[in-house]
Amino acid sequence: MAEDTARRLQARPIPVPKAAPPASTQTTLLVIALVVATLYLGSDILVPIALAVLLTFVLAPIVSRLERLRLGRIPSVLAVVVLVFAGIAGFGMVVGGQIADLANNLPSYQKNVHDKLDSLRSRAASAGSGGVVQQATEAFRDLKQGLEQVTGETAPAAQSNALPTPGAAREPVPVRIEQDGSDALTIISDVLGPAMAPVATAGMVLVFTIFMLLQREDLRDRLIRLAGSGDLSRTTEAMNDAGERVSRYLLMQCVVNVTYGLPIGVGLWLIGVPNPLLWGLLSTVLRFIPFLGPAIAAAFPILLSFAVDGGWTLPLLCIALFVAVELFSNNVVEPWLYGSATGLSSLAIIVAAVFWTTLWGPVGLLLATPLTVCLVVLGRHVPQLHFLEVMLGDRPVLPEEAKLYQRLLARDPIEAMEIAEEKMSKGGLVEAGHGLLIPTLSLAEQDRQRNRLNPEGRQAVAEGMVALLDEMMEASPPAVEDTPLVLCIGARNDLDEAAAALLGHMLRPRGLRADVLPCEKVSVRSIAALAPTGVSAVALSYLNPSALSHARRLVRRLRLHFGPDVPILLCLWSAHPEADAPEQATTQTSADRVATSLTGAVTQLEELGVLAAVEAEKAPQA
């Protein structure tokens, strides 16, 4: 009977994620190398395809709405694509005109630049008079004078050596006249050659985008068949997840960029920086590039304000404008709009930007975030690629109890305290104990049973947990000697003792005296040293719910020592709270009550009348 009860008292399952089935390391490295080489060598074809896919994600909802208006598939696609590429061309023309206007005005700013540089030079010289700056300036001046003297002496000498002697015969110098063989085709090639590659890429993107929009459903079905039609549910979920995340990211990025570029353009116009339309448009577009885009967008107008203004007011105002708009966008607009739109961690975005830029250049920097989002979605839905989600995703990879357990094993009390305080701030000590501390001790007990936890590690977890409890609990006044005393006993080891200490911390704020005893104090040889009187209840703490035979012997020993009037509460912390075994364990161990949680232990003590005695003692004092 006891064995059946022990089998039903299974440990509470702790949701520690399992690793994917291990694959051959050599095979994995070979596949990764082949994929990276393919991406690098096939960039001329893959980059236009990736850009077309990105545009398809953006334009597909618009095309679908036009189709609902009965415009037809082909007219809808052509209309949307023509409008988009016309807008891009118009944007390029506006930017080109603004750049040409800026280039015409740059020579007029040259005097201001020279004046500012002379001012900086004079201030640096006056500030460093007699110091390092002046010494360095004088050293450069002496070096310059020395070089001028050397060149001044050698140049005439070289000229004198080059002059022919008066009687020497002059050799005839052959002169050959060649006709310039450059024709119109060569000139056109020299002028238009550098622009052919971007134009060809744009043409490929246009063609790919049109056909992807025209054959969306066919491409979707082919991807499903390629991914495996045997698991349509998972494949559909992965595709929907990827499409939703990428579309939401691009939409939110457009909104954020517009809300960033518009105030920049208006602000630069108000403070008097030339060509504010150009800088507003560039700020909007360059912000699509992670990290570097905003810095590049801010650098040009700041340098221009330095050249335009004779003083320092305009550059300072320009810097203040960019700092203010950047702070507002990063801390207000982006968190409000993005949320968890991408599912990428900050480090993953940086690594992705470096990786894709190395492979595909500036276009890779633009595509870094959408492509990495697709990789994370693959890792989330394909078990063999789960490592991608672990490395790049923003989801916690370890549950709280596993993190706390690992920090206690590493003897890191600072981070362990941060984890516990965060949990305690959400629901108090009861929630932290039930949802974090007890599961952490249960993990340690499970590892101990599997012989994966050595005595040093077990001691580190137990001592760290007790120290954590002492830090978490505020200093409370000592209990009155006349209040009921509850003995919280760690039944088998120091992990059980740490769980007993947690129960003691739960009971003390309720006016009870709680003494925590190790298992050695209730052994056959040591139990006689305990005072048999003055104890109101005994709470036995077990993290291993299958140790019923040990519990039965210990309960019998405590009964003989304290007498039948002292109730014994058996706390099986890792037992499933909905199992029927705790009630049967009462019969098997002869304990008065059985609890499987902290709140259950407090409730059982109330039913045993221990807390009622505290209230009765407080009543006459009131």
C-alpha positions as CSV (number, residue, x, y, z in Angstrom):
1,M,0.0,0.0,0.0
2,A,2.8,2.4,0.9
3,E,4.5,1.6,-2.4
4,D,1.3,2.5,-4.4
5,T,1.0,5.7,-2.5
6,A,4.7,6.6,-3.1
7,R,4.2,6.0,-6.9
8,R,1.2,8.3,-6.9
9,L,3.2,11.0,-5.1
10,Q,5.2,12.0,-8.1
11,A,7.3,15.1,-8.1
12,R,5.8,18.2,-9.5
13,P,7.0,18.6,-13.1
14,I,9.4,21.5,-13.6
15,P,9.2,23.0,-17.1
16,V,12.8,23.0,-18.0
17,P,13.1,23.1,-21.9
18,K,14.7,20.0,-23.4
19,A,17.5,20.4,-26.0
20,A,16.8,19.3,-29.6
21,P,18.0,15.9,-30.6
22,P,21.8,16.2,-31.1
23,A,23.0,16.1,-34.6
24,S,26.5,15.4,-35.9
25,T,28.8,18.4,-35.3
26,Q,30.6,17.9,-38.6
27,T,27.4,17.7,-40.5
28,T,26.0,20.8,-38.8
29,L,29.2,22.8,-39.5
30,L,29.2,21.6,-43.1
31,V,25.6,22.7,-43.7
32,I,26.2,26.1,-42.1
33,A,29.4,26.6,-44.3
34,L,27.5,25.7,-47.4
35,V,24.6,28.0,-46.6
36,V,26.9,30.9,-45.9
37,A,28.9,30.3,-49.0
38,T,25.8,30.1,-51.1
39,L,24.5,33.4,-49.6
40,Y,27.8,35.1,-50.4
41,L,28.4,33.8,-53.9
42,G,24.8,34.1,-55.0
43,S,24.3,37.6,-53.7
44,D,23.8,39.0,-57.2
45,I,20.6,36.9,-57.5
46,L,19.6,36.5,-53.9
47,V,19.7,40.2,-53.0
48,P,17.0,41.2,-55.6
49,I,14.9,38.2,-54.6
50,A,15.1,39.2,-50.9
51,L,14.2,42.8,-51.7
52,A,11.3,41.6,-53.8
53,V,10.1,39.4,-51.0
54,L,10.3,42.4,-48.6
55,L,8.3,44.5,-51.0
56,T,5.8,41.7,-51.5
57,F,5.1,41.6,-47.7
58,V,4.4,45.3,-47.8
59,L,2.4,45.5,-51.0
60,A,0.3,42.3,-50.7
61,P,-2.3,43.7,-48.3
62,I,-2.8,46.7,-50.6
63,V,-3.2,44.5,-53.6
64,S,-5.7,42.3,-51.8
65,R,-7.8,45.3,-50.9
66,L,-7.9,46.5,-54.5
67,E,-8.9,43.0,-55.6
68,R,-11.8,43.1,-53.2
69,L,-12.9,46.2,-55.1
70,R,-13.1,44.0,-58.2
71,L,-10.2,45.6,-60.0
72,G,-8.7,42.3,-61.0
73,R,-5.4,40.7,-60.1
74,I,-3.2,42.1,-62.9
75,P,-4.5,45.7,-62.8
76,S,-4.3,45.8,-59.1
77,V,-0.7,44.5,-59.1
78,L,0.4,46.8,-61.9
79,A,-1.2,49.8,-60.3
80,V,0.4,49.3,-56.9
81,V,3.8,48.5,-58.4
82,V,3.8,51.5,-60.7
83,L,2.7,53.8,-58.0
84,V,5.4,52.5,-55.6
85,F,8.2,52.7,-58.1
86,A,7.0,56.1,-59.3
87,G,7.1,57.3,-55.7
88,I,10.6,55.9,-55.3
89,A,11.7,57.7,-58.6
90,G,10.1,60.9,-57.4
91,F,11.8,60.6,-54.1
92,G,15.1,60.2,-55.9
93,M,14.5,63.2,-58.1
94,V,13.6,65.4,-55.1
95,V,16.7,64.3,-53.2
96,G,18.9,64.7,-56.3
97,G,17.6,68.3,-56.8
98,Q,18.2,69.1,-53.2
99,I,21.7,67.7,-53.4
100,A,22.4,69.8,-56.5
101,D,21.2,72.9,-54.8
102,L,23.3,72.2,-51.8
103,A,26.4,71.6,-54.0
104,N,25.9,75.0,-55.6
105,N,25.8,76.8,-52.3
106,L,28.7,75.0,-50.6
107,P,31.4,77.4,-51.9
108,S,29.7,80.3,-50.2
109,Y,30.2,78.5,-46.8
110,Q,33.9,78.1,-47.2
111,K,34.8,81.3,-45.4
112,N,32.8,80.4,-42.3
113,V,34.6,77.0,-42.2
114,H,38.0,78.7,-42.3
115,D,37.0,81.2,-39.7
116,K,35.8,78.5,-37.3
117,L,39.0,76.4,-37.8
118,D,41.2,79.5,-37.2
119,S,39.1,80.3,-34.1
120,L,39.6,76.7,-32.8
121,R,43.3,76.8,-33.6
122,S,43.7,80.1,-31.7
123,R,41.7,78.9,-28.7
124,A,43.7,75.7,-28.6
125,A,47.0,77.7,-28.7
126,S,45.9,80.1,-26.0
127,A,44.6,77.3,-23.8
128,G,47.7,75.3,-24.2
129,S,50.2,78.3,-23.9
130,G,53.3,77.0,-22.3
131,G,51.8,73.5,-22.2
132,V,51.6,70.4,-24.3
133,V,49.5,72.0,-27.1
134,Q,51.9,74.9,-27.7
135,Q,54.9,72.5,-27.6
136,A,53.2,70.3,-30.2
137,T,52.4,73.3,-32.4
138,E,55.9,74.6,-32.2
139,A,57.3,71.2,-33.0
140,F,55.1,70.9,-36.1
141,R,56.1,74.5,-37.1
142,D,59.8,73.6,-36.9
143,L,59.3,70.4,-38.8
144,K,57.5,72.4,-41.6
145,Q,60.2,75.0,-41.8
146,G,62.9,72.3,-42.0
147,L,61.1,70.6,-44.8
148,E,60.7,73.9,-46.7
149,Q,64.5,74.5,-46.3
150,V,65.3,71.1,-47.6
151,T,63.1,71.3,-50.6
152,G,64.3,74.9,-51.2
153,E,67.9,73.8,-51.3
154,T,67.4,70.6,-53.3
155,A,65.1,72.1,-55.9
156,P,67.7,74.6,-57.3
157,A,70.4,71.9,-57.2
158,A,68.2,69.6,-59.2
159,Q,67.5,72.3,-61.7
160,S,71.1,73.1,-62.1
161,N,72.0,69.5,-62.6
162,A,69.3,69.3,-65.2
163,L,70.6,72.2,-67.3
164,P,72.8,71.1,-70.3
165,T,76.4,72.2,-70.6
166,P,77.0,75.1,-73.0
167,G,78.9,73.0,-75.6
168,A,76.9,69.9,-75.5
169,A,74.8,68.7,-78.4
170,R,71.2,68.5,-78.0
171,E,69.5,65.2,-78.8
172,P,66.3,65.5,-80.8
173,V,63.2,64.6,-78.9
174,P,60.8,62.3,-80.9
175,V,57.3,63.6,-81.0
176,R,54.4,61.3,-81.8
177,I,50.8,62.5,-82.4
178,E,48.1,60.0,-81.5
179,Q,44.5,60.3,-82.3
180,D,42.0,59.8,-79.5
181,G,40.3,56.6,-80.2
182,S,37.4,57.3,-77.8
183,D,34.1,57.0,-79.5
184,A,30.6,57.7,-78.3
185,L,30.1,54.1,-77.1
186,T,33.2,54.3,-74.9
187,I,32.1,57.6,-73.4
188,I,28.6,56.3,-72.7
189,S,30.2,53.2,-71.1
190,D,32.4,55.3,-68.9
191,V,29.6,57.5,-67.8
192,L,26.8,55.0,-67.3
193,G,28.9,52.0,-66.4
194,P,28.8,52.6,-62.6
195,A,25.1,53.1,-62.7
196,M,24.3,50.0,-64.6
197,A,24.5,47.6,-61.6
198,P,22.0,49.5,-59.4
199,V,19.7,49.9,-62.4
200,A,19.9,46.2,-63.2
201,T,19.2,45.3,-59.6
202,A,16.2,47.6,-59.5
203,G,14.9,46.0,-62.7
204,M,15.2,42.5,-61.3
205,V,13.5,43.6,-58.1
206,L,10.7,45.1,-60.1
207,V,10.2,41.9,-62.2
208,F,10.4,39.6,-59.1
209,T,7.9,41.8,-57.2
210,I,5.4,41.8,-60.0
211,F,5.5,38.0,-60.4
212,M,5.4,37.3,-56.7
213,L,2.3,39.5,-56.3
214,L,0.7,37.9,-59.2
215,Q,1.4,34.3,-58.0
216,R,1.2,34.7,-54.2
217,E,-1.0,31.7,-53.7
218,D,1.0,29.5,-56.0
219,L,4.2,30.4,-54.2
220,R,2.6,29.8,-50.8
221,D,1.5,26.3,-51.9
222,R,5.0,25.5,-53.2
223,L,6.6,26.6,-50.0
224,I,4.1,24.4,-48.0
225,R,5.0,21.5,-50.2
226,L,8.7,22.1,-49.9
227,A,8.4,22.4,-46.1
228,G,6.4,19.3,-45.9
229,S,2.7,18.8,-46.5
230,G,2.5,16.1,-43.8
231,D,2.3,18.7,-41.1
232,L,0.2,21.4,-42.6
233,S,-0.8,22.8,-39.2
234,R,2.8,23.6,-38.2
235,T,3.8,24.8,-41.6
236,T,0.8,27.1,-41.8
237,E,1.5,28.4,-38.3
238,A,5.1,29.1,-39.2
239,M,4.3,31.0,-42.4
240,N,1.6,33.0,-40.7
241,D,3.9,33.9,-37.9
242,A,6.7,34.9,-40.2
243,G,4.4,37.0,-42.4
244,E,2.7,38.7,-39.5
245,R,5.9,39.6,-37.8
246,V,7.7,40.9,-40.9
247,S,4.7,42.9,-42.1
248,R,4.1,44.4,-38.6
249,Y,7.8,45.2,-38.3
250,L,7.9,47.0,-41.7
251,L,4.6,48.9,-41.0
252,M,5.8,50.0,-37.6
253,Q,9.2,50.9,-39.0
254,C,7.6,53.1,-41.6
255,V,5.4,54.9,-38.9
256,V,8.4,55.4,-36.7
257,N,10.6,56.7,-39.5
258,V,7.9,59.2,-40.6
259,T,7.4,60.4,-37.0
260,Y,11.2,60.8,-36.8
261,G,11.9,62.5,-40.2
262,L,8.9,64.9,-40.1
263,P,10.0,66.7,-36.8
264,I,13.6,66.7,-38.0
265,G,12.7,68.4,-41.2
266,V,10.4,70.9,-39.6
267,G,12.9,71.6,-36.8
268,L,15.8,72.2,-39.1
269,W,13.6,74.6,-41.1
270,L,12.7,76.5,-38.0
271,I,16.3,76.9,-36.8
272,G,17.5,77.9,-40.2
273,V,19.5,74.9,-41.6
274,P,19.6,75.0,-45.4
275,N,17.7,72.2,-47.4
276,P,15.6,71.0,-44.5
277,L,13.5,68.9,-46.9
278,L,16.6,66.9,-47.9
279,W,17.6,66.2,-44.4
280,G,14.1,65.2,-43.3
281,L,13.7,62.8,-46.2
282,L,17.2,61.3,-45.6
283,S,16.4,60.9,-41.9
284,T,13.3,59.0,-42.8
285,V,15.0,56.7,-45.2
286,L,18.3,56.2,-43.4
287,R,16.5,55.1,-40.2
288,F,15.6,51.9,-42.0
289,I,19.3,51.0,-41.5
290,P,19.8,49.7,-37.9
291,F,22.2,51.6,-35.6
292,L,24.2,53.5,-38.3
293,G,21.2,55.1,-40.1
294,P,20.3,57.7,-37.5
295,A,24.0,58.6,-36.9
296,I,24.6,59.2,-40.6
297,A,21.3,61.1,-40.9
298,A,22.4,63.5,-38.1
299,A,26.0,63.9,-39.2
300,F,25.3,65.7,-42.5
301,P,23.0,68.5,-41.2
302,I,25.2,69.1,-38.1
303,L,28.3,69.5,-40.4
304,L,26.3,71.8,-42.6
305,S,25.1,73.9,-39.7
306,F,28.8,74.2,-38.7
307,A,29.6,75.6,-42.1
308,V,26.6,77.9,-42.5
309,D,26.6,79.7,-39.2
310,G,29.3,82.2,-38.3
311,G,28.9,81.4,-34.6
312,W,28.1,78.2,-32.6
313,T,24.4,78.7,-32.0
314,L,23.1,76.9,-35.0
315,P,25.3,73.7,-34.6
316,L,24.3,73.5,-30.9
317,L,20.6,73.8,-31.8
318,C,21.0,71.2,-34.5
319,I,22.6,68.8,-32.1
320,A,19.9,69.4,-29.5
321,L,17.2,68.8,-32.0
322,F,18.5,65.4,-33.1
323,V,19.2,64.4,-29.5
324,A,15.7,65.3,-28.4
325,V,13.9,63.6,-31.3
326,E,16.1,60.5,-31.0
327,L,15.3,60.2,-27.3
328,F,11.6,60.7,-27.8
329,S,11.5,58.2,-30.7
330,N,13.6,55.5,-28.8
331,N,11.9,55.8,-25.5
332,V,8.3,56.7,-26.4
333,V,7.4,55.9,-30.0
334,E,9.3,52.7,-30.6
335,P,8.2,50.9,-27.3
336,W,4.6,52.0,-27.9
337,L,4.5,50.8,-31.5
338,Y,6.8,47.9,-31.6
339,G,6.2,46.0,-28.4
340,S,7.4,42.5,-29.2
341,A,6.9,42.9,-33.0
342,T,10.1,41.2,-34.1
343,G,10.8,38.7,-31.3
344,L,14.6,39.5,-31.6
345,S,16.9,40.4,-28.7
346,S,19.0,43.5,-28.9
347,L,22.2,41.5,-29.3
348,A,20.7,39.4,-32.1
349,I,19.9,42.6,-34.0
350,I,23.5,43.8,-33.7
351,V,24.9,40.4,-34.7
352,A,22.5,40.1,-37.6
353,A,23.4,43.6,-38.9
354,V,27.1,42.7,-38.9
355,F,26.5,39.2,-40.5
356,W,24.3,40.3,-43.3
357,T,26.3,43.5,-44.0
358,T,29.4,41.3,-44.4
359,L,27.6,39.0,-46.8
360,W,25.6,41.5,-48.9
361,G,27.0,45.0,-48.1
362,P,24.7,47.9,-47.4
363,V,21.7,46.1,-48.7
364,G,22.3,43.4,-46.2
365,L,22.2,45.9,-43.4
366,L,18.7,47.0,-44.7
367,L,17.5,43.4,-44.8
368,A,19.2,42.2,-41.6
369,T,16.1,42.5,-39.3
370,P,13.5,40.9,-41.6
371,L,15.7,38.0,-42.6
372,T,16.7,37.3,-38.9
373,V,13.0,37.4,-38.0
374,C,12.3,34.6,-40.5
375,L,15.2,32.6,-39.0
376,V,13.8,33.0,-35.5
377,V,10.4,31.8,-36.7
378,L,12.0,28.8,-38.3
379,G,13.8,28.0,-35.1
380,R,10.5,28.3,-33.2
381,H,8.6,25.9,-35.4
382,V,11.3,23.5,-36.6
383,P,12.8,21.4,-33.8
384,Q,16.1,20.9,-35.7
385,L,16.6,24.7,-35.9
386,H,15.5,25.4,-32.3
387,F,19.0,26.7,-31.6
388,L,18.2,29.8,-33.8
389,E,15.4,30.8,-31.5
390,V,17.5,30.2,-28.4
391,M,20.4,32.3,-29.8
392,L,18.4,35.1,-31.5
393,G,15.0,35.3,-29.9
394,D,13.9,37.5,-27.0
395,R,12.0,34.8,-25.1
396,P,13.5,33.7,-21.8
397,V,15.3,30.4,-22.5
398,L,15.2,29.3,-18.8
399,P,12.3,29.3,-16.4
400,E,12.7,31.4,-13.3
401,E,13.3,28.4,-11.0
402,A,16.0,27.1,-13.3
403,K,17.7,30.5,-13.4
404,L,17.7,30.8,-9.6
405,Y,18.9,27.2,-9.2
406,Q,21.8,27.9,-11.6
407,R,22.7,31.1,-9.7
408,L,22.7,29.3,-6.4
409,L,25.0,26.6,-7.8
410,A,27.3,29.3,-9.1
411,R,27.3,31.0,-5.6
412,D,26.1,34.3,-7.1
413,P,23.9,35.8,-4.3
414,I,23.4,39.2,-6.1
415,E,21.7,37.9,-9.2
416,A,19.8,35.3,-7.2
417,M,18.5,38.1,-5.0
418,E,17.4,40.0,-8.1
419,I,15.5,37.0,-9.4
420,A,13.8,36.4,-6.1
421,E,12.9,40.1,-5.5
422,E,11.4,40.4,-8.9
423,K,9.1,37.4,-8.2
424,M,8.4,38.7,-4.7
425,S,7.4,42.1,-6.0
426,K,4.6,40.5,-8.0
427,G,2.9,38.5,-5.3
428,G,4.7,38.6,-2.0
429,L,6.5,35.9,-0.1
430,V,3.7,33.3,-0.6
431,E,3.8,33.7,-4.4
432,A,7.6,33.7,-4.5
433,G,7.8,30.6,-2.2
434,H,5.1,28.6,-4.1
435,G,6.1,29.7,-7.7
436,L,9.9,30.1,-7.3
437,L,11.7,28.9,-4.1
438,I,10.0,25.5,-3.6
439,P,10.4,24.6,-7.4
440,T,14.1,25.6,-7.2
441,L,14.6,23.3,-4.2
442,S,12.7,20.6,-6.1
443,L,15.0,20.9,-9.0
444,A,18.0,20.4,-6.7
445,E,16.3,17.4,-5.0
446,Q,15.6,15.8,-8.4
447,D,19.2,16.2,-9.4
448,R,20.3,14.7,-6.1
449,Q,18.2,11.7,-6.7
450,R,19.7,11.2,-10.1
451,N,23.2,11.6,-8.7
452,R,23.8,14.8,-10.7
453,L,24.3,17.0,-7.7
454,N,27.4,16.5,-5.5
455,P,27.4,17.3,-1.8
456,E,29.2,20.6,-2.5
457,G,26.5,21.7,-4.9
458,R,23.7,20.6,-2.6
459,Q,25.3,22.6,0.2
460,A,25.7,25.7,-2.0
461,V,22.0,25.6,-2.9
462,A,20.8,25.0,0.6
463,E,23.0,27.7,2.2
464,G,22.3,30.1,-0.6
465,M,18.5,29.6,-0.2
466,V,18.7,30.2,3.6
467,A,20.7,33.3,3.1
468,L,18.3,34.4,0.4
469,L,15.4,34.0,2.8
470,D,17.1,36.0,5.5
471,E,17.7,38.9,3.0
472,M,14.2,38.8,1.6
473,M,12.4,38.9,5.0
474,E,12.4,42.2,6.8
475,A,13.5,42.3,10.4
476,S,10.5,41.4,12.5
477,P,10.2,41.8,16.3
478,P,11.0,38.6,18.2
479,A,8.0,36.5,19.1
480,V,6.8,36.4,22.7
481,E,8.0,33.4,24.7
482,D,4.4,32.4,25.5
483,T,3.3,32.1,21.9
484,P,3.0,28.6,20.3
485,L,6.2,27.0,19.1
486,V,6.3,25.1,15.8
487,L,9.3,22.9,15.1
488,C,10.1,23.0,11.3
489,I,12.3,20.0,10.7
490,G,14.3,19.2,7.6
491,A,13.5,15.5,7.4
492,R,16.4,14.0,5.4
493,N,19.0,16.6,4.2
494,D,19.9,20.3,4.0
495,L,17.6,20.8,1.1
496,D,14.7,19.7,3.2
497,E,16.0,22.0,5.9
498,A,16.0,25.0,3.5
499,A,12.3,24.2,2.7
500,A,11.6,24.1,6.4
501,A,13.3,27.5,6.8
502,L,10.9,28.9,4.2
503,L,7.9,27.6,6.1
504,G,9.3,29.1,9.3
505,H,9.5,32.5,7.6
506,M,5.9,32.1,6.6
507,L,4.8,31.4,10.1
508,R,6.7,34.1,12.1
509,P,4.7,37.1,10.7
510,R,1.6,35.3,12.0
511,G,2.8,35.5,15.6
512,L,4.2,32.0,15.9
513,R,7.6,31.0,17.1
514,A,9.2,28.8,14.4
515,D,12.4,26.9,15.1
516,V,14.2,25.3,12.2
517,L,15.9,22.0,13.0
518,P,18.2,19.9,10.8
519,C,17.6,16.2,10.4
520,E,20.5,15.3,12.7
521,K,18.6,16.8,15.7
522,V,15.8,14.2,15.4
523,S,18.0,11.2,14.8
524,V,17.7,8.2,17.1
525,R,20.7,9.3,19.1
526,S,20.0,13.0,19.2
527,I,16.3,13.3,19.7
528,A,16.5,12.9,23.4
529,A,18.3,16.3,23.7
530,L,15.1,18.0,22.5
531,A,12.8,19.4,25.2
532,P,9.6,17.3,25.1
533,T,7.4,20.1,26.3
534,G,6.4,23.6,25.0
535,V,6.0,22.4,21.4
536,S,2.6,23.2,19.8
537,A,3.2,21.4,16.5
538,V,5.8,19.7,14.4
539,A,6.2,20.3,10.6
540,L,8.2,17.7,8.7
541,S,9.6,19.0,5.4
542,Y,10.1,16.6,2.5
543,L,11.2,17.5,-1.0
544,N,11.1,13.8,-2.0
545,P,7.4,12.8,-1.8
546,S,8.3,9.1,-2.2
547,A,10.1,8.8,1.1
548,L,7.0,7.6,2.9
549,S,8.7,4.8,4.7
550,H,11.3,7.2,6.2
551,A,8.4,9.6,7.1
552,R,6.5,6.8,8.9
553,R,9.5,6.0,11.1
554,L,10.3,9.6,11.8
555,V,6.6,10.3,12.7
556,R,6.6,7.3,15.1
557,R,9.8,8.6,16.7
558,L,8.4,12.1,17.2
559,R,5.2,10.7,18.6
560,L,7.1,8.7,21.3
561,H,9.2,11.8,22.2
562,F,6.6,14.6,22.2
563,G,3.5,12.5,23.0
564,P,0.2,12.1,21.2
565,D,-1.0,15.6,21.9
566,V,1.5,17.4,19.7
567,P,0.1,17.4,16.1
568,I,2.5,16.4,13.3
569,L,2.2,18.1,9.9
570,L,3.8,16.2,7.0
571,C,4.8,18.7,4.2
572,L,5.4,16.9,0.9
573,W,6.5,20.0,-1.1
574,S,7.0,18.3,-4.5
575,A,3.8,16.3,-4.5
576,H,1.2,17.2,-7.1
577,P,-1.4,19.3,-5.3
578,E,-4.3,17.6,-7.1
579,A,-3.2,14.0,-6.4
580,D,-5.2,11.9,-4.0
581,A,-2.0,10.4,-2.5
582,P,-1.6,13.1,0.3
583,E,-4.8,12.0,1.9
584,Q,-3.7,8.4,1.8
585,A,-0.2,9.4,3.0
586,T,-1.9,10.5,6.3
587,T,-3.0,6.9,6.9
588,Q,0.3,5.4,5.8
589,T,2.6,7.6,7.9
590,S,0.2,8.3,10.9
591,A,0.7,12.0,10.5
592,D,-2.1,14.3,11.6
593,R,-2.2,16.3,8.4
594,V,-0.5,16.4,5.0
595,A,0.3,19.6,3.0
596,T,1.7,20.0,-0.5
597,S,2.1,23.8,-0.6
598,L,2.9,26.7,1.7
599,T,-0.6,28.0,1.8
600,G,-1.8,24.5,2.5
601,A,0.6,24.1,5.4
602,V,-0.7,27.4,7.0
603,T,-4.3,26.2,6.4
604,Q,-3.6,22.9,8.1
605,L,-2.0,24.5,11.1
606,E,-5.1,26.7,11.4
607,E,-7.3,23.6,11.3
608,L,-5.1,22.0,14.0
609,G,-5.8,25.0,16.2
610,V,-2.2,26.3,16.4
611,L,-3.0,29.7,14.9
612,A,-6.2,29.9,16.9
613,A,-4.1,29.7,20.1
614,V,-2.2,32.8,18.9
615,E,-5.4,34.7,18.4
616,A,-6.6,33.6,21.8
617,E,-3.5,34.9,23.5
618,K,-3.8,38.3,21.6
619,A,-7.4,38.8,22.7
620,P,-6.8,39.4,26.4
621,Q,-4.0,41.8,25.6
622,A,-6.3,43.8,23.4
